[in-house]
């Protein structure tokens, strides 16, 4: 199964997001064509309510532990509650350009 | 010294520390670059460890604080997060406050 699909399905099953976007950004990096190494996840879930950012990220790292262990090289995370997502009105920061060090 | 002890010593002896790919002057990864830039913008002193120059730490850092990716930013010996969290905290002003407080506390102690 494609990495992008696996990430999407696992996050959907565990965190029941009201909004979820998984973008493969590997083409922006120093890796072979069609790689599935760099991803950006924007996820809105009630389960983040009352949790600090680090706890939200830890939750996702846990759900995706096996993917992070084998395959995912970089995972940009934007974790929001429904209220925060409304305030942002869809404005999520772009991931940075590659500097060549992804070995 | 055991590598986890070396990491512990580094995060405890630097009030603000970033583990990154490359250096703040010459970052080798976009995420490391952004996080280091946010720390620079805070205008407080911070230490850094170049993971590309220390394969043993590169290999073992993820299990130190159970965090799988880089960069990692530590304030007062505690992991505050990676690039995304560091940037969000920078934007909210919390990063500067926490970093300044950590540096001031370390100075008061010495």
Backbone of each chain as ProteinMPNN parsed JSONL, in Angstrom:
{"seq_chain_A": "XXXXXXXXXXXXXXXXXXXXXXXXXXXXXXXXXXXXXXXXXXXXXXXXXXXXXXXXXXXXXXXXXXXXXXXXXXXXXXXXXXXXXXXXXXXXXXXXXXXXXXX", "coords_chain_A": {"N_chain_A": [[0.842, -1.198, 0.0], [0.425, 2.255, -0.685], [2.442, 4.711, 0.943], [1.303, 7.188, 1.54], [-1.435, 6.609, 1.568], [-1.51, 4.786, 3.654], [-0.773, 6.385, 5.858], [-2.908, 8.189, 5.869], [-5.122, 6.456, 6.295], [-4.525, 5.301, 8.798], [-4.457, 7.548, 10.518], [-7.02, 8.437, 10.24], [-8.496, 6.323, 11.327], [-7.603, 6.257, 13.987], [-7.767, 8.855, 15.075], [-10.056, 10.083, 14.246], [-10.466, 12.447, 12.511], [-11.874, 15.72, 11.751], [-11.006, 17.111, 9.689], [-8.571, 16.313, 7.327], [-5.456, 16.296, 5.813], [-3.078, 14.907, 3.825], [-0.058, 15.379, 2.494], [2.23, 14.514, 0.01], [5.414, 15.536, 0.012], [7.781, 14.879, -1.046], [8.983, 15.328, -3.514], [10.079, 17.808, -3.246], [12.497, 17.47, -2.183], [15.874, 16.104, -1.645], [15.791, 13.447, -2.875], [15.173, 10.282, -4.618], [13.092, 10.3, -7.644], [9.524, 10.007, -7.337], [9.556, 9.215, -4.671], [8.483, 8.319, -1.344], [8.894, 9.865, 1.086], [8.903, 12.341, 2.42], [6.475, 14.047, 4.172], [3.552, 16.098, 4.682], [1.286, 16.805, 7.134], [-1.903, 17.947, 7.82], [-4.108, 18.187, 10.327], [-7.254, 18.068, 11.88], [-8.774, 17.591, 14.878], [-10.981, 16.533, 17.486], [-9.744, 15.258, 19.495], [-7.49, 16.63, 20.168], [-8.124, 18.583, 21.856], [-7.466, 20.573, 24.664], [-4.874, 19.653, 24.833], [-1.346, 20.138, 24.885], [0.87, 21.267, 22.243], [3.073, 19.543, 21.985], [2.16, 17.181, 23.074], [0.143, 16.525, 21.298], [1.611, 16.088, 18.974], [3.111, 13.938, 19.826], [1.151, 12.026, 20.075], [0.475, 11.56, 17.406], [2.951, 10.695, 16.433], [3.015, 8.288, 17.722], [0.852, 6.863, 16.647], [1.807, 6.622, 14.066], [4.127, 5.18, 14.347], [5.393, 2.834, 13.227], [5.604, 3.54, 10.562], [7.232, 5.785, 10.733], [9.48, 4.614, 11.59], [10.275, 3.055, 9.508], [10.712, 4.266, 6.546], [9.275, 6.881, 6.427], [10.834, 9.945, 6.229], [10.655, 12.625, 6.828], [8.247, 14.48, 8.622], [6.005, 16.851, 8.57], [3.971, 18.505, 10.847], [0.777, 19.741, 11.447], [-1.333, 20.366, 13.812], [-4.548, 20.682, 14.902], [-7.364, 21.93, 16.833], [-10.935, 22.023, 16.285], [-11.805, 24.645, 16.722], [-9.413, 26.138, 16.62], [-8.697, 25.647, 13.992], [-10.717, 26.962, 12.615], [-10.097, 29.575, 13.265], [-7.668, 29.858, 11.964], [-8.505, 29.734, 9.425], [-7.831, 28.061, 7.298], [-5.198, 28.713, 6.698], [-2.2, 27.411, 6.529], [1.191, 27.039, 7.32], [3.723, 26.929, 4.767], [5.893, 24.174, 3.965], [9.466, 24.091, 4.483], [12.041, 24.871, 1.97], [14.273, 22.394, 0.612], [17.566, 21.729, 1.911], [19.43, 20.017, 1.131], [20.435, 18.015, 2.832], [19.234, 15.499, 3.282], [19.884, 12.571, 4.032]], "CA_chain_A": [[0.0, 0.0, 0.0], [1.174, 3.511, -0.712], [2.673, 5.329, 2.255], [0.334, 8.272, 1.733], [-2.705, 5.974, 1.924], [-1.369, 4.199, 5.0], [-0.806, 7.482, 6.836], [-4.285, 8.693, 5.897], [-6.037, 5.488, 6.915], [-4.229, 5.14, 10.228], [-4.868, 8.746, 11.257], [-8.483, 8.473, 10.227], [-9.005, 5.3, 12.235], [-7.248, 6.495, 15.388], [-8.044, 10.199, 15.596], [-11.351, 10.539, 13.721], [-10.359, 13.891, 12.221], [-12.93, 16.376, 10.987], [-10.314, 17.532, 8.479], [-7.261, 15.647, 7.245], [-4.769, 16.462, 4.535], [-1.739, 14.302, 3.845], [0.57, 15.772, 1.228], [3.569, 13.976, -0.234], [6.275, 16.651, -0.405], [9.098, 14.295, -1.32], [9.576, 15.925, -4.725], [10.783, 19.048, -2.877], [13.709, 17.115, -1.455], [17.009, 15.473, -2.287], [15.526, 12.003, -2.876], [14.812, 9.843, -5.97], [11.734, 10.617, -8.109], [8.442, 9.141, -6.831], [9.802, 8.755, -3.298], [7.45, 8.614, -0.341], [9.757, 10.062, 2.253], [8.601, 13.596, 3.109], [5.035, 14.295, 4.176], [3.013, 17.179, 5.511], [-0.046, 16.424, 7.592], [-2.732, 18.938, 8.515], [-5.169, 17.368, 10.906], [-8.131, 18.737, 12.842], [-9.455, 16.53, 15.622], [-11.423, 16.863, 18.847], [-8.844, 14.615, 20.463], [-6.396, 17.541, 20.532], [-8.674, 19.537, 22.812], [-6.819, 20.585, 25.972], [-3.52, 19.062, 24.801], [-0.254, 20.965, 24.377], [1.323, 20.823, 20.92], [3.997, 18.408, 22.046], [1.355, 15.988, 23.331], [-0.563, 16.219, 20.043], [2.591, 15.494, 18.053], [3.471, 12.607, 20.348], [0.025, 11.145, 19.744], [0.616, 11.185, 15.995], [4.167, 9.881, 16.311], [2.693, 6.95, 18.209], [-0.001, 6.211, 15.648], [2.594, 6.352, 12.858], [5.451, 4.714, 14.793], [6.065, 1.9, 12.323], [5.93, 4.266, 9.331], [8.372, 6.656, 11.028], [10.625, 3.746, 11.795], [10.74, 2.541, 8.225], [10.167, 4.9, 5.347], [9.087, 8.336, 6.486], [12.051, 10.648, 6.629], [10.253, 13.897, 7.441], [6.815, 14.578, 8.822], [5.608, 18.164, 9.071], [2.672, 18.301, 11.481], [-0.043, 20.884, 11.856], [-2.382, 19.685, 14.585], [-5.446, 21.724, 15.412], [-8.736, 21.631, 17.239], [-11.874, 22.642, 15.343], [-11.816, 26.09, 16.96], [-8.156, 26.701, 16.09], [-8.762, 25.53, 12.535], [-11.594, 28.037, 12.155], [-9.355, 30.835, 13.405], [-6.628, 29.892, 10.926], [-9.218, 29.828, 8.142], [-7.154, 27.316, 6.23], [-3.839, 29.188, 6.418], [-1.185, 26.577, 7.151], [2.504, 27.426, 6.805], [4.37, 26.052, 3.792], [7.105, 23.509, 4.429], [10.657, 24.79, 3.991], [12.771, 24.254, 0.867], [15.334, 21.453, 1.008], [18.936, 22.245, 1.906], [20.308, 18.971, 0.595], [21.024, 17.093, 3.809], [18.382, 14.365, 3.655], [20.517, 11.282, 3.762]], "C_chain_A": [[0.885, 1.258, 0.0], [1.288, 4.112, 0.684], [1.615, 6.394, 2.554], [-1.03, 7.712, 2.179], [-2.646, 5.406, 3.333], [-1.47, 5.271, 6.074], [-2.249, 7.971, 6.991], [-5.202, 7.731, 6.642], [-5.801, 5.343, 8.412], [-4.712, 6.337, 11.033], [-6.387, 8.834, 11.324], [-9.056, 7.508, 11.273], [-8.766, 5.658, 13.701], [-7.749, 7.835, 15.92], [-9.365, 10.799, 15.1], [-11.356, 12.033, 13.399], [-11.584, 14.439, 11.491], [-12.333, 16.968, 9.71], [-8.952, 16.846, 8.473], [-6.692, 15.82, 5.848], [-3.384, 15.855, 4.673], [-1.112, 14.583, 2.482], [1.96, 15.157, 1.129], [4.433, 15.107, -0.793], [7.665, 16.164, -0.8], [9.786, 14.934, -2.532], [10.349, 17.209, -4.426], [12.17, 18.755, -2.304], [14.706, 16.305, -2.277], [16.864, 13.945, -2.262], [15.113, 11.587, -4.297], [13.369, 10.202, -6.334], [10.746, 9.578, -7.576], [8.696, 8.575, -5.435], [8.582, 9.052, -2.437], [8.151, 8.79, 0.99], [9.381, 11.291, 3.078], [7.094, 13.891, 3.013], [4.676, 15.492, 5.04], [1.579, 16.799, 5.854], [-0.717, 17.627, 8.265], [-3.944, 18.181, 9.034], [-5.941, 18.147, 11.971], [-8.922, 17.644, 13.556], [-9.836, 17.01, 17.023], [-10.475, 16.275, 19.885], [-7.669, 15.51, 20.869], [-6.843, 18.557, 21.589], [-7.947, 19.428, 24.151], [-5.42, 19.979, 26.0], [-2.518, 20.074, 24.26], [0.191, 20.4, 23.027], [2.185, 19.571, 20.997], [3.232, 17.11, 22.3], [0.596, 15.565, 22.067], [0.396, 15.536, 19.065], [2.985, 14.096, 18.516], [2.392, 11.58, 20.004], [0.164, 10.648, 18.298], [1.856, 10.327, 15.772], [3.888, 8.441, 16.738], [1.846, 6.184, 17.188], [0.824, 5.791, 14.422], [3.98, 5.785, 13.181], [6.119, 3.802, 13.766], [6.423, 2.579, 11.0], [7.146, 5.166, 9.542], [9.654, 5.837, 11.178], [11.174, 3.254, 10.457], [10.082, 3.25, 7.074], [10.021, 6.405, 5.431], [10.372, 8.983, 6.993], [11.695, 11.959, 7.329], [8.739, 13.991, 7.498], [6.511, 15.947, 9.424], [4.194, 18.026, 9.607], [2.007, 19.621, 11.846], [-1.297, 20.309, 12.496], [-3.279, 20.722, 15.237], [-6.768, 21.161, 15.932], [-9.657, 22.359, 16.253], [-11.874, 24.166, 15.482], [-10.557, 26.747, 16.384], [-8.166, 26.708, 14.56], [-9.618, 26.644, 11.951], [-10.868, 29.368, 12.193], [-8.322, 30.971, 12.298], [-7.241, 30.07, 9.546], [-8.422, 29.188, 7.007], [-5.738, 27.77, 5.907], [-2.799, 28.381, 7.186], [0.154, 26.904, 6.495], [3.024, 26.419, 5.785], [5.581, 25.38, 4.427], [8.317, 24.188, 3.793], [11.271, 24.108, 2.768], [13.893, 23.364, 1.39], [16.691, 22.152, 0.994], [19.925, 21.136, 1.561], [20.764, 17.898, 1.548], [20.23, 15.841, 4.111], [18.983, 13.038, 3.245], [20.073, 10.294, 4.818]], "O_chain_A": [[1.95, 1.29, 0.616], [0.363, 4.035, 1.492], [1.102, 6.485, 3.669], [-1.686, 8.276, 3.055], [-3.596, 5.524, 4.107], [-2.163, 5.095, 7.076], [-2.741, 8.142, 8.107], [-5.966, 8.141, 7.516], [-6.746, 5.271, 9.198], [-5.303, 6.175, 12.101], [-6.959, 9.25, 12.331], [-9.986, 7.848, 12.005], [-9.614, 5.4, 14.555], [-8.116, 7.937, 17.09], [-9.738, 11.902, 15.5], [-12.155, 12.79, 13.95], [-12.24, 13.733, 10.725], [-13.057, 17.287, 8.767], [-8.265, 16.804, 9.494], [-7.346, 15.534, 4.844], [-2.61, 16.25, 5.544], [-1.576, 14.089, 1.455], [2.766, 15.267, 2.054], [4.222, 15.575, -1.912], [8.608, 16.951, -0.877], [11.01, 15.064, -2.569], [11.167, 17.653, -5.232], [12.924, 19.673, -1.981], [14.444, 15.889, -3.406], [17.704, 13.242, -1.7], [14.743, 12.443, -5.099], [12.527, 10.386, -5.455], [11.098, 8.414, -7.388], [8.107, 7.56, -5.062], [7.765, 9.915, -2.757], [8.016, 7.97, 1.898], [9.525, 11.283, 4.3], [6.528, 13.97, 1.923], [5.382, 15.848, 5.983], [0.769, 16.509, 4.974], [-0.15, 18.24, 9.169], [-4.708, 17.605, 8.259], [-5.356, 18.793, 12.84], [-9.644, 16.871, 12.926], [-9.114, 17.783, 17.654], [-10.416, 16.747, 21.021], [-6.937, 15.188, 21.805], [-6.025, 19.293, 22.141], [-7.821, 18.338, 24.71], [-4.84, 19.809, 27.072], [-2.802, 20.783, 23.294], [-0.062, 19.24, 22.701], [2.05, 18.657, 20.183], [3.616, 16.056, 21.794], [0.433, 14.372, 21.81], [0.05, 14.548, 18.418], [3.168, 13.188, 17.705], [2.685, 10.427, 19.688], [-0.012, 9.462, 18.018], [1.821, 9.354, 15.019], [4.452, 7.497, 16.186], [2.097, 5.012, 16.906], [0.574, 4.747, 13.82], [4.901, 5.901, 12.373], [7.298, 3.983, 13.464], [7.43, 2.235, 10.382], [7.988, 5.3, 8.655], [10.757, 6.321, 10.924], [12.379, 3.061, 10.299], [8.987, 2.868, 6.662], [10.575, 7.132, 4.606], [10.912, 8.615, 8.037], [12.346, 12.355, 8.296], [8.04, 13.63, 6.551], [6.723, 16.181, 10.613], [3.315, 17.5, 8.925], [2.611, 20.492, 12.471], [-2.2, 19.83, 11.811], [-2.819, 21.544, 16.03], [-7.219, 20.087, 15.533], [-9.206, 23.208, 15.483], [-11.936, 24.888, 14.486], [-10.637, 27.791, 15.737], [-7.701, 27.655, 13.925], [-9.282, 27.206, 10.909], [-10.997, 30.187, 11.283], [-8.118, 32.058, 11.757], [-6.57, 30.506, 8.611], [-8.357, 29.719, 5.899], [-5.133, 27.278, 4.954], [-2.549, 28.644, 8.362], [0.245, 27.03, 5.273], [2.8, 25.215, 5.913], [6.219, 25.944, 5.316], [8.221, 24.78, 2.718], [11.055, 22.917, 2.544], [14.397, 23.573, 2.494], [16.939, 23.043, 0.181], [21.134, 21.32, 1.695], [21.422, 16.947, 1.125], [20.511, 15.169, 5.104], [18.615, 12.463, 2.22], [20.485, 9.135, 4.79]]}, "seq_chain_B": "XXXXXXXXXXXXXXXXXXXXXXXXXXXXXXXXXXXXXXXXXXXXXXXXXXXXXXXXXXXXXXXXXXXXXXXXXXXXXXXXXXXXXXXXXXXXXXXXXXXXXXXXXXXXXX", "coords_chain_B": {"N_chain_B": [[31.91, 7.688, 27.758], [28.507, 6.813, 27.977], [26.234, 7.102, 25.227], [23.657, 8.168, 25.683], [24.042, 9.397, 28.099], [25.807, 11.344, 27.314], [24.125, 12.917, 25.723], [22.313, 13.736, 27.681], [23.998, 15.258, 29.282], [24.593, 17.311, 27.498], [22.038, 18.54, 27.03], [21.493, 19.397, 29.539], [23.522, 21.143, 30.179], [23.261, 23.23, 28.475], [21.139, 25.919, 28.395], [19.401, 26.549, 26.308], [19.059, 24.583, 23.533], [19.707, 23.245, 20.322], [19.333, 20.377, 18.355], [20.465, 19.681, 15.259], [20.576, 19.371, 11.617], [23.486, 20.161, 10.182], [24.721, 23.504, 10.726], [23.778, 26.518, 12.573], [24.758, 28.575, 10.991], [25.251, 27.298, 8.587], [22.917, 25.558, 7.682], [21.749, 22.237, 6.893], [19.332, 21.279, 6.224], [15.982, 22.03, 5.515], [14.075, 22.146, 7.568], [15.596, 22.156, 9.913], [16.926, 24.515, 9.441], [14.879, 26.454, 9.577], [14.009, 26.211, 12.245], [16.348, 26.861, 13.664], [16.649, 29.441, 12.791], [14.429, 30.677, 13.948], [15.179, 30.548, 16.625], [17.433, 32.18, 16.553], [16.211, 34.602, 15.955], [15.004, 35.124, 18.349], [16.912, 36.262, 19.829], [18.433, 35.289, 21.949], [21.13, 33.549, 23.594], [22.057, 30.408, 22.243], [22.82, 26.907, 22.198], [24.154, 24.486, 19.864], [23.998, 21.26, 18.293], [25.525, 19.596, 15.737], [24.12, 17.193, 13.946], [24.971, 15.818, 11.723], [27.625, 15.715, 12.006], [28.063, 14.078, 14.071], [27.571, 11.003, 14.209], [26.866, 9.082, 16.124], [25.234, 10.351, 18.019], [23.239, 11.246, 16.292], [22.105, 8.794, 15.578], [21.101, 7.888, 18.034], [19.631, 9.884, 19.333], [16.773, 9.963, 18.826], [15.731, 8.042, 20.657], [16.268, 9.144, 23.083], [14.455, 11.163, 23.997], [12.216, 9.963, 23.131], [11.372, 10.758, 20.503], [10.923, 10.933, 17.14], [12.02, 12.476, 15.029], [14.061, 15.107, 13.436], [14.727, 18.643, 13.36], [15.463, 18.859, 16.96], [14.439, 20.715, 19.722], [15.592, 21.838, 22.808], [14.751, 23.173, 25.948], [15.847, 24.258, 29.017], [16.632, 21.626, 29.521], [14.454, 20.141, 28.725], [12.604, 18.605, 26.133], [11.106, 20.65, 23.771], [10.002, 20.424, 21.307], [9.82, 19.781, 17.718], [10.541, 21.203, 14.493], [8.0, 22.335, 13.634], [6.565, 22.863, 16.03], [8.357, 24.545, 17.341], [8.303, 26.735, 15.616], [5.627, 27.519, 15.798], [5.531, 28.24, 18.471], [7.315, 30.297, 18.412], [5.967, 32.175, 16.89], [3.847, 32.746, 18.603], [5.146, 33.994, 20.605], [5.916, 32.668, 22.851], [8.242, 31.158, 22.675], [10.434, 32.906, 22.779], [10.058, 34.021, 25.333], [10.301, 31.744, 27.001], [12.896, 30.864, 26.343], [14.475, 33.052, 27.004], [14.024, 33.182, 29.738], [15.143, 30.755, 30.532], [17.84, 31.144, 29.923], [18.439, 33.322, 31.579], [17.977, 32.163, 34.096], [20.004, 30.253, 34.159], [22.231, 31.877, 34.161], [21.963, 33.195, 36.573], [22.48, 31.157, 38.289], [25.162, 30.531, 37.899]], "CA_chain_B": [[30.587, 7.969, 28.33], [27.368, 6.287, 27.219], [25.728, 8.169, 24.361], [22.504, 8.84, 26.3], [24.608, 10.294, 29.122], [26.358, 12.502, 26.594], [22.991, 13.773, 25.351], [21.793, 14.334, 28.916], [24.95, 16.298, 29.68], [24.434, 18.445, 26.566], [20.785, 19.292, 27.216], [21.473, 20.013, 30.87], [24.498, 22.22, 30.322], [22.859, 24.347, 27.602], [19.751, 26.281, 28.704], [18.647, 26.424, 25.053], [19.911, 23.76, 22.666], [19.051, 22.629, 19.161], [19.988, 19.309, 17.595], [20.069, 19.997, 13.885], [21.444, 18.927, 10.533], [24.269, 21.325, 9.808], [24.933, 24.484, 11.789], [22.912, 27.683, 12.342], [25.337, 29.36, 9.892], [25.114, 26.542, 7.354], [22.001, 24.436, 7.907], [21.715, 21.293, 5.782], [17.975, 20.77, 6.077], [15.066, 23.166, 5.608], [13.397, 22.175, 8.873], [16.62, 22.603, 10.867], [17.2, 25.908, 9.14], [13.788, 27.297, 10.09], [13.991, 26.186, 13.71], [17.516, 27.619, 14.131], [16.378, 30.847, 12.482], [13.5, 31.164, 14.976], [15.958, 30.753, 17.852], [18.264, 33.374, 16.332], [15.333, 35.772, 16.031], [14.66, 35.382, 19.75], [17.991, 37.09, 20.361], [19.085, 34.73, 23.14], [22.191, 32.59, 23.261], [21.663, 28.997, 22.248], [23.829, 25.964, 21.736], [23.67, 23.568, 18.836], [24.778, 20.058, 17.993], [25.366, 19.222, 14.33], [23.918, 15.733, 13.907], [25.705, 15.229, 10.605], [29.019, 15.587, 12.417], [28.123, 13.161, 15.208], [26.674, 9.9, 13.839], [26.383, 8.337, 17.289], [24.098, 11.102, 18.562], [22.237, 11.172, 15.226], [21.474, 7.483, 15.676], [20.485, 7.596, 19.334], [18.804, 10.967, 19.87], [15.337, 9.667, 18.868], [15.257, 7.304, 21.83], [16.508, 9.893, 24.322], [13.191, 11.754, 24.469], [11.155, 9.284, 22.396], [10.931, 11.688, 19.465], [11.576, 10.263, 16.005], [12.52, 13.302, 13.917], [14.956, 16.242, 13.698], [15.511, 19.008, 14.54], [14.832, 18.812, 18.28], [14.83, 21.882, 20.519], [15.492, 21.618, 24.258], [14.879, 24.344, 26.813], [16.008, 23.789, 30.406], [16.74, 20.174, 29.56], [13.217, 19.482, 28.288], [12.264, 18.723, 24.717], [9.881, 21.428, 23.536], [9.413, 19.925, 20.067], [10.606, 19.868, 16.489], [10.442, 22.452, 13.729], [6.658, 22.939, 13.598], [6.215, 23.395, 17.354], [9.249, 25.683, 17.583], [7.812, 27.894, 14.841], [4.347, 28.004, 16.362], [5.834, 28.922, 19.733], [7.976, 31.561, 18.066], [4.93, 33.111, 16.454], [3.009, 33.17, 19.729], [5.982, 34.73, 21.558], [6.292, 31.794, 23.971], [9.609, 30.653, 22.524], [11.333, 33.936, 23.273], [9.885, 34.111, 26.787], [10.882, 30.557, 27.649], [14.337, 30.809, 26.1], [15.079, 34.123, 27.798], [13.928, 32.778, 31.136], [16.107, 29.667, 30.751], [19.189, 31.724, 29.901], [18.567, 34.131, 32.799], [18.079, 31.262, 35.255], [21.326, 29.621, 34.131], [23.212, 32.914, 34.532], [21.804, 33.458, 38.007], [23.049, 30.021, 39.014], [26.629, 30.445, 37.767]], "C_chain_B": [[29.504, 7.388, 27.407], [26.72, 7.421, 26.417], [24.517, 8.886, 24.974], [22.952, 9.772, 27.428], [25.196, 11.543, 28.483], [25.235, 13.462, 26.213], [22.45, 14.492, 26.588], [22.69, 15.496, 29.356], [24.79, 17.54, 28.795], [23.16, 19.238, 26.841], [20.737, 19.966, 28.588], [22.462, 21.168, 31.0], [24.212, 23.404, 29.381], [21.405, 24.707, 27.88], [18.851, 26.194, 27.466], [19.557, 25.686, 24.065], [19.108, 23.207, 21.498], [19.946, 21.535, 18.577], [19.523, 19.474, 16.164], [21.006, 19.362, 12.869], [22.168, 20.144, 10.0], [24.416, 22.25, 11.001], [23.986, 25.664, 11.549], [23.431, 28.542, 11.176], [25.16, 28.645, 8.557], [24.228, 25.307, 7.572], [21.923, 23.548, 6.664], [20.323, 20.715, 5.556], [17.038, 21.953, 6.304], [14.393, 23.299, 6.963], [14.364, 22.654, 9.956], [16.875, 24.096, 10.697], [16.139, 26.827, 9.75], [13.782, 27.363, 11.613], [15.154, 27.009, 14.264], [17.288, 29.114, 13.906], [15.438, 31.45, 13.539], [14.258, 31.439, 16.279], [16.829, 32.009, 17.723], [17.43, 34.639, 16.521], [14.94, 36.11, 17.47], [15.733, 36.222, 20.431], [18.592, 36.584, 21.657], [20.158, 33.744, 22.695], [21.612, 31.188, 23.217], [22.809, 28.131, 21.722], [23.27, 25.12, 20.604], [24.572, 22.353, 18.736], [24.467, 19.709, 16.54], [25.313, 17.698, 14.226], [24.718, 15.071, 12.784], [27.17, 15.026, 10.965], [29.167, 14.602, 13.57], [27.141, 11.997, 15.001], [26.099, 9.159, 15.045], [25.165, 9.04, 17.909], [22.935, 11.081, 17.563], [21.404, 9.891, 15.39], [20.626, 7.318, 16.935], [19.561, 8.67, 19.887], [17.302, 10.623, 19.893], [14.89, 8.906, 20.109], [15.515, 8.063, 23.137], [15.195, 10.463, 24.872], [11.999, 11.143, 23.728], [10.529, 10.223, 21.363], [11.665, 11.308, 18.18], [12.26, 11.149, 14.974], [13.43, 14.43, 14.396], [14.445, 17.453, 12.921], [14.746, 18.748, 15.844], [15.359, 20.002, 19.086], [14.573, 21.59, 21.991], [15.639, 22.937, 24.982], [14.868, 23.839, 28.248], [16.002, 22.264, 30.471], [15.52, 19.41, 29.091], [13.017, 19.673, 26.79], [11.009, 19.58, 24.574], [9.211, 21.01, 22.23], [10.371, 20.008, 18.891], [10.374, 21.198, 15.803], [9.06, 23.107, 13.841], [6.274, 23.574, 14.932], [7.072, 24.625, 17.658], [8.736, 26.924, 16.856], [6.5, 28.434, 15.4], [4.584, 28.765, 17.664], [6.55, 30.242, 19.488], [6.92, 32.598, 17.71], [4.067, 33.616, 17.611], [3.803, 33.984, 20.759], [6.467, 33.873, 22.714], [7.751, 31.343, 23.89], [10.605, 31.642, 23.127], [11.265, 34.018, 24.802], [10.574, 32.943, 27.491], [12.405, 30.521, 27.52], [15.056, 31.847, 26.963], [15.122, 33.741, 29.285], [14.966, 31.694, 31.466], [17.533, 30.205, 30.822], [19.423, 32.544, 31.172], [18.747, 33.248, 34.03], [19.459, 30.617, 35.319], [22.396, 30.618, 34.57], [23.171, 33.172, 36.028], [22.471, 32.363, 38.837], [24.571, 30.043, 39.006], [27.34, 31.592, 38.472]], "O_chain_B": [[29.61, 7.481, 26.184], [26.666, 8.562, 26.877], [24.37, 10.096, 24.797], [22.327, 10.802, 27.681], [25.103, 12.645, 29.025], [25.374, 14.676, 26.362], [22.168, 15.69, 26.553], [22.212, 16.561, 29.746], [24.844, 18.671, 29.279], [23.191, 20.468, 26.883], [20.043, 20.964, 28.781], [22.273, 22.064, 31.823], [24.85, 24.451, 29.486], [20.517, 23.892, 27.63], [17.685, 25.812, 27.565], [20.68, 26.114, 23.8], [17.973, 22.76, 21.665], [21.137, 21.736, 18.34], [18.325, 19.415, 15.883], [22.085, 18.879, 13.213], [21.552, 21.05, 9.438], [24.255, 21.832, 12.148], [23.447, 25.807, 10.451], [22.644, 29.161, 10.461], [24.948, 29.282, 7.525], [24.712, 24.177, 7.638], [22.017, 24.029, 5.535], [20.157, 19.77, 4.785], [17.277, 22.78, 7.184], [14.165, 24.405, 7.453], [13.997, 23.458, 10.812], [17.018, 24.837, 11.67], [16.462, 27.846, 10.36], [13.579, 28.426, 12.199], [14.98, 27.766, 15.218], [17.683, 29.945, 14.725], [15.626, 32.588, 13.969], [14.008, 32.439, 16.952], [16.946, 32.795, 18.662], [17.863, 35.606, 17.147], [14.586, 37.25, 17.77], [15.494, 36.82, 21.48], [19.199, 37.357, 22.398], [20.112, 33.187, 21.598], [20.78, 30.822, 24.047], [23.637, 28.566, 20.922], [22.057, 25.051, 20.41], [25.759, 22.414, 19.055], [23.308, 19.549, 16.159], [26.32, 17.01, 14.396], [25.094, 13.903, 12.887], [27.876, 14.258, 10.311], [30.285, 14.321, 14.001], [26.034, 11.999, 15.54], [24.973, 8.664, 14.993], [24.186, 8.389, 18.276], [21.78, 10.917, 17.956], [20.174, 9.916, 15.346], [19.567, 6.69, 16.906], [18.789, 8.406, 20.809], [16.619, 10.948, 20.863], [13.768, 9.108, 20.573], [15.024, 7.655, 24.19], [14.863, 10.277, 26.043], [10.914, 11.722, 23.696], [9.319, 10.447, 21.357], [12.895, 11.355, 18.134], [13.002, 10.648, 14.13], [13.557, 14.679, 15.595], [13.78, 17.278, 11.9], [13.55, 18.457, 15.833], [16.562, 20.259, 19.127], [13.487, 21.154, 22.373], [16.532, 23.729, 24.679], [13.983, 23.08, 28.641], [15.421, 21.684, 31.389], [15.529, 18.179, 29.056], [13.234, 20.759, 26.252], [9.976, 19.284, 25.174], [8.01, 21.209, 22.052], [11.564, 20.269, 19.049], [10.05, 22.196, 16.448], [8.964, 24.304, 14.113], [5.73, 24.677, 14.97], [6.57, 25.626, 18.17], [8.735, 28.024, 17.409], [6.29, 29.645, 15.467], [3.946, 29.781, 17.936], [6.409, 31.189, 20.262], [6.969, 33.741, 18.165], [3.613, 34.76, 17.606], [3.226, 34.585, 21.665], [7.333, 34.297, 23.479], [8.412, 31.17, 24.914], [11.5, 31.262, 23.883], [12.294, 34.076, 25.475], [11.326, 33.131, 28.447], [13.111, 30.189, 28.472], [16.092, 31.57, 27.567], [16.119, 33.951, 29.976], [15.583, 31.711, 32.531], [18.329, 29.785, 31.662], [20.495, 32.464, 31.772], [19.566, 33.544, 34.9], [20.021, 30.451, 36.401], [23.348, 30.255, 35.261], [24.207, 33.347, 36.67], [22.96, 32.61, 39.94], [25.206, 29.629, 39.975], [28.569, 31.662, 38.453]]}, "name": "protein", "num_of_chains": 2, "seq": "XXXXXXXXXXXXXXXXXXXXXXXXXXXXXXXXXXXXXXXXXXXXXXXXXXXXXXXXXXXXXXXXXXXXXXXXXXXXXXXXXXXXXXXXXXXXXXXXXXXXXXXXXXXXXXXXXXXXXXXXXXXXXXXXXXXXXXXXXXXXXXXXXXXXXXXXXXXXXXXXXXXXXXXXXXXXXXXXXXXXXXXXXXXXXXXXXXXXXXXXXXXXXXXXXXXXX"}
